[in-house]
Amino acid sequence: MNALPEPWPLSGEQRAIVGLCRDFARDEIRPRARDVDEADVVTPVDIWRKAAVVGITDFMLPAEVGGGGFTDVFTQCLVQEELCAGDPGIGNLLCSNGFFAGPLLALGTPEQQARWLTPLTGPDAPMTALATTEPGSGSDAASIRTTARRADGGYYLNGQKSWISNAGAAKFYVVFAKTDPAERSRGVSAFLLTEGTAGFTVGEPMRKMGQRAIVCRELFFADAFVPGENRLGAEGQGFHGLMRTFDVSRAVLGAAAVGAARAAYEYARDYARTRVQFGRPIIEHQAVAFRLADMASRVEAARLLVLRTARAIDAAADATGLAAMAKLTASETAMFCTWAAVQTLGGWGYSREYPVEQWMRDAKLEEIEEGTSDIMRMVVARHLP
């Protein structure tokens, strides 16, 4: 049987970066995934460095600042799927500088972009972090309580952030704070900080269920001074930049979920072909075959929805509802497929000797981060076609 045609034509450059990431996921990510999971709160810096050397950590940054130049969301989704098929946590880690870059590209001046993005390119690229979530506000970003008070030459930040990926390991941070606490979305502004800023401290690692390659911590601000030139856009524009970032990140995280779902399906399929029960491979048993059929169908449908969303974003269409659909569908597909993989392997799927139990723990985060499934349904309902 001939291979299915690509749903959209790919350029030679796109095929090259996808192939590079597929090989990297197979050779560097998958063999280390269990060790990283067992380490629990240790960022796999060695894998990050290897990825930086071959251009994976900066492929999504503009060529003008030294990046790989794949600034389109479509290519980012293709890459994210491949890396997360190796391991969801490590895959998301390696692309995390793209999330930091989002507000800079949406709100930053050319000078700010050159100053803050150029250091993220090349083999010595540092990690970065995006700080939005707070103890009392997750998906409702307009209700953040961290404040930015005007002062001579800049602002003083006060407040707390939680569940910040790469915190402690990151060199640069984008922090969202209220310049007008009386307002909701119109009072949110974005600021750039560096590690070691006076009044800015980082908490202990937060212990997580899955995706342990990404270490999360809390951030604390006590009159942390930020120069005025480190504000992104005008006061009150931060929420606009964040919403644009959310559309992109939800599509990209949808692709990550597709990668996790695909890995689970392929592992369960291959296992079912070799595992013999009642005198024949279990893939010949109707219940198992039908479960695999559901997995394969959901993976293909989720991938197409993610890529359609990416195309819409790249065309500058209003894609907020579509991005929420993509993340909702893909994340729940990942949860179903990882569950189904555990079910197909039976007792072995429940064992830590096989990767599917870890993937099931990893997949749960996709239903929570950047907007829970409940929030995504609300967003879709507000943007019904």
C-alpha positions in Angstrom: 0.0 0.0 0.0 1.3 3.5 -0.9 1.8 5.9 1.9 -0.9 8.5 2.4 -0.2 11.9 0.8 0.7 14.8 3.0 -2.4 16.8 3.9 -0.6 19.9 2.9 2.5 20.1 0.7 5.8 20.5 2.6 8.9 22.4 1.4 12.2 20.7 1.4 13.3 22.8 4.4 10.2 21.6 6.3 10.9 18.0 5.5 14.5 18.5 6.7 13.6 20.0 10.1 10.9 17.4 10.6 13.3 14.6 9.8 16.0 16.0 12.0 13.5 16.2 15.0 12.2 12.7 14.3 15.7 11.3 14.4 16.6 13.4 17.5 13.4 12.1 19.3 14.4 8.5 18.5 18.1 8.7 19.2 18.3 11.3 22.1 14.9 11.8 23.7 13.3 8.4 23.9 16.3 6.6 25.4 16.6 9.2 28.2 12.9 9.7 29.0 12.6 7.2 31.8 15.7 8.4 33.6 14.5 12.0 33.4 11.1 11.0 34.7 12.7 9.1 37.6 14.9 12.0 38.4 11.7 14.0 39.1 12.9 17.6 39.5 16.1 17.7 37.4 16.1 19.6 34.1 17.9 17.5 31.5 20.4 20.2 30.5 22.5 17.7 28.5 19.6 17.0 26.1 18.9 20.7 25.9 22.5 21.4 24.9 22.5 18.6 22.2 19.3 20.1 20.8 20.7 23.6 20.8 23.8 22.4 18.8 21.6 21.0 16.0 19.3 24.0 16.0 16.2 22.6 17.6 15.9 25.1 20.5 15.9 28.1 18.2 14.3 26.8 14.9 11.2 28.9 15.6 13.0 32.2 16.1 13.3 34.7 13.2 16.3 34.5 11.0 16.9 38.2 11.5 18.0 37.5 15.1 20.0 34.3 14.2 17.2 31.8 14.6 16.1 29.0 12.3 13.5 31.2 10.6 10.6 28.8 10.9 8.3 31.4 12.4 5.1 29.9 10.9 2.9 28.0 13.3 2.4 25.2 10.9 6.1 24.2 10.9 6.2 24.6 14.7 3.3 22.2 15.0 5.0 19.6 12.8 8.2 19.8 14.9 6.4 19.7 18.2 4.6 16.5 17.3 7.8 14.8 16.4 9.7 15.8 19.5 6.7 15.0 21.8 6.3 11.6 20.2 9.8 10.9 21.7 8.7 12.2 25.1 6.0 14.9 25.9 7.9 16.6 28.7 11.3 16.7 26.9 9.7 17.7 23.7 7.8 20.6 25.3 11.0 21.7 27.1 13.1 21.9 23.9 10.5 24.2 22.3 9.9 26.4 25.3 11.9 29.4 24.1 9.2 29.8 21.4 6.6 30.6 24.2 8.9 33.2 25.6 9.4 34.7 22.1 5.7 35.0 21.5 5.0 38.2 23.4 8.2 39.7 22.2 7.2 39.1 18.6 3.7 40.4 19.2 4.6 43.5 21.2 8.3 44.1 21.2 10.2 46.7 19.1 12.8 45.5 16.7 15.5 46.7 19.2 13.9 44.6 22.0 13.6 41.6 19.7 17.3 41.8 18.7 18.4 42.3 22.3 16.4 39.5 23.9 16.1 36.9 21.2 19.5 36.9 19.6 21.1 35.4 22.8 18.6 32.5 22.5 20.2 31.3 19.2 23.2 29.1 18.7 24.7 26.1 20.6 24.9 28.0 24.0 21.2 29.1 24.0 19.9 29.7 27.6 16.4 28.6 28.8 13.6 31.2 29.2 10.3 31.3 31.0 6.8 32.9 30.5 5.2 33.9 33.8 1.4 34.3 33.8 -0.2 31.8 36.2 -0.7 32.8 39.8 -2.1 30.9 42.9 -5.5 32.6 42.4 -5.6 32.9 38.6 -4.8 30.3 36.0 -6.8 30.4 32.8 -8.4 33.7 33.8 -5.3 35.8 33.0 -7.2 39.1 33.3 -7.5 38.5 37.0 -3.8 38.4 37.8 -2.8 40.3 41.0 0.9 40.9 40.5 1.4 44.6 40.2 3.8 46.9 38.4 4.1 50.3 40.1 5.6 53.2 38.2 8.9 54.6 39.5 11.6 56.8 38.2 13.0 55.1 35.2 10.8 52.0 35.4 8.5 49.9 37.5 8.5 48.0 40.8 7.0 44.5 40.5 5.2 42.9 43.5 3.4 39.7 43.7 3.7 35.9 43.1 3.5 33.5 40.1 3.1 29.8 40.3 3.6 26.7 38.0 6.2 28.6 36.0 8.0 26.2 33.6 11.8 26.5 33.6 11.8 28.8 36.6 15.2 28.7 38.3 16.8 27.3 35.1 15.8 30.3 32.9 18.0 33.3 32.3 15.2 35.5 30.9 11.6 35.9 31.9 8.4 37.6 30.5 6.2 38.5 33.4 2.7 39.8 33.1 1.6 42.3 35.8 -1.1 44.9 36.4 -0.1 48.5 35.8 -3.7 49.4 36.6 -5.0 47.1 39.3 -8.5 48.7 38.9 -8.8 47.3 35.4 -9.0 43.7 34.2 -7.6 42.9 30.8 -6.9 46.6 30.0 -4.7 46.8 33.1 -2.3 44.0 32.1 1.2 44.9 30.9 4.2 42.7 30.0 7.8 43.0 31.3 11.2 41.5 30.6 13.3 40.4 33.5 16.7 38.7 33.9 17.6 36.2 36.5 19.3 37.7 39.6 17.2 40.9 39.5 17.1 42.4 43.0 13.7 41.6 44.7 13.1 38.6 42.4 13.4 35.2 43.9 12.4 31.6 42.9 10.8 29.0 45.1 11.4 25.3 45.5 10.6 22.8 42.6 7.0 21.8 42.5 6.4 18.0 42.5 4.4 17.0 39.5 2.5 14.0 38.3 4.1 14.0 34.8 6.2 15.9 32.3 8.9 16.1 34.9 11.5 17.1 32.4 10.1 20.6 32.8 10.7 21.8 36.3 8.1 24.3 37.6 8.6 26.7 40.5 6.9 29.7 42.0 8.2 33.3 41.5 8.2 36.0 44.1 8.5 39.7 43.5 9.2 42.2 46.3 9.9 45.6 44.8 11.8 44.0 41.9 12.8 46.9 39.7 12.3 46.7 35.9 13.7 49.4 33.7 11.1 51.2 31.5 12.7 49.9 28.3 11.9 46.4 29.4 8.2 46.9 29.1 6.7 45.2 26.0 4.3 47.5 24.2 2.3 50.2 25.8 0.8 50.0 29.3 -2.3 47.8 29.1 -1.3 46.0 25.9 0.0 42.9 27.7 -3.3 41.1 27.6 -3.5 41.5 23.8 -0.1 40.1 23.4 -1.0 37.2 25.8 -4.1 36.3 23.8 -2.1 36.2 20.6 0.4 34.0 22.4 -2.4 31.7 23.7 -3.8 31.1 20.2 -0.3 30.0 19.0 0.6 28.1 22.2 -2.7 26.2 22.1 -2.1 25.1 18.6 1.5 24.1 19.4 0.4 22.3 22.6 -2.3 20.5 20.5 0.5 19.2 18.3 2.4 18.1 21.4 -0.7 16.1 22.5 -0.9 14.6 19.0 2.7 13.5 19.4 2.0 11.8 22.7 -1.2 10.2 21.4 0.7 8.9 18.3 3.5 7.4 20.4 1.0 5.6 22.6 -0.9 4.3 19.5 2.2 3.0 17.8 3.6 1.4 20.9 0.2 -0.4 21.6 -0.1 -1.5 18.0 3.4 -3.0 17.8 2.9 -4.7 21.2 -0.5 -6.1 20.0 1.2 -7.6 17.0 3.7 -9.6 19.0 1.8 -10.4 22.2 0.1 -13.8 22.0 -2.9 -14.7 24.1 -5.3 -17.7 23.5 -3.1 -18.9 20.7 -2.9 -15.8 18.5 -1.6 -12.2 18.6 -3.9 -10.0 20.6 -4.3 -7.6 17.6 -6.5 -10.4 16.1 -8.9 -10.1 19.0 -11.8 -7.9 18.1 -11.8 -5.8 21.3 -8.1 -4.9 20.9 -8.4 -4.3 17.2 -11.4 -2.0 17.6 -9.5 -0.1 20.4 -6.5 0.4 18.1 -8.9 1.6 15.3 -10.3 4.2 17.7 -6.8 5.3 18.6 -5.6 5.6 15.0 -8.8 7.5 14.0 -8.6 10.0 16.8 -4.9 10.7 16.2 -5.4 11.4 12.6 -8.5 13.7 13.3 -6.7 15.6 16.0 -3.6 16.1 13.8 -5.7 17.5 10.9 -7.5 19.9 13.3 -4.2 21.1 14.8 -2.7 21.7 11.3 -5.8 23.5 10.1 -5.6 25.8 13.1 -2.0 26.5 12.4 -2.8 27.4 8.8 -5.5 29.8 10.0 -3.2 31.5 12.4 -0.5 31.9 9.8 -3.1 33.4 7.5 -3.9 36.0 10.2 -7.4 34.7 10.5 -9.4 35.0 13.8 -8.4 31.5 15.1 -9.2 31.8 18.8 -12.1 29.4 18.7 -10.3 27.0 16.3 -7.2 27.0 18.5 -9.4 26.1 21.5 -11.0 23.3 19.5 -7.6 22.0 18.5 -6.2 21.9 22.0 -9.4 20.4 23.4 -9.6 17.7 20.8 -5.9 16.9 20.8 -5.4 16.8 24.6 -8.4 14.6 25.1 -7.2 12.4 22.3 -3.8 12.1 24.1 -5.5 11.1 27.3 -7.7 8.5 25.6 -4.8 7.0 23.6 -2.4 6.8 26.5 -5.2 5.1 28.6 -5.9 2.8 25.7 -2.2 1.9 25.5 -2.1 1.0 29.1 -5.3 -1.1 28.7 -3.8 -2.9 25.7 -0.7 -3.8 27.5 -2.7 -4.9 30.5 -0.6 -5.5 33.6 2.6 -4.6 31.7 1.0 -1.3 30.8 0.6 -0.6 34.5 4.3 -1.4 35.1 7.0 1.1 35.0 9.0 -1.3 32.9 7.1 0.1 29.9 6.7 3.7 28.9 2.9 3.9 28.5 2.1 4.5 32.1 4.5 7.5 32.1 2.8 8.8 28.9 -0.6 8.6 30.5 0.7 10.7 33.4 2.3 13.1 30.9 -0.8 13.4 28.8 -2.9 14.7 31.7 -1.1 18.0 31.7 -2.2 18.6 28.2 -5.8 18.8 29.4 -4.8 21.4 32.0 -2.0 23.8 30.8 -2.8 26.9 28.7 -6.5 26.5 29.6 -8.2 23.4 31.0 -10.6 21.4 28.9 -13.5 23.0 30.7 -12.1 26.5 29.7 -11.5 25.4 26.2 -15.2 24.3 25.9 -16.2 27.7 27.1 -14.0 29.4 24.5 -15.3 27.2 21.7 -18.9 28.0 22.8 -18.2 31.7 22.5 -16.7 31.3 19.0 -19.1 28.8 17.5 -18.9 28.8 13.7 
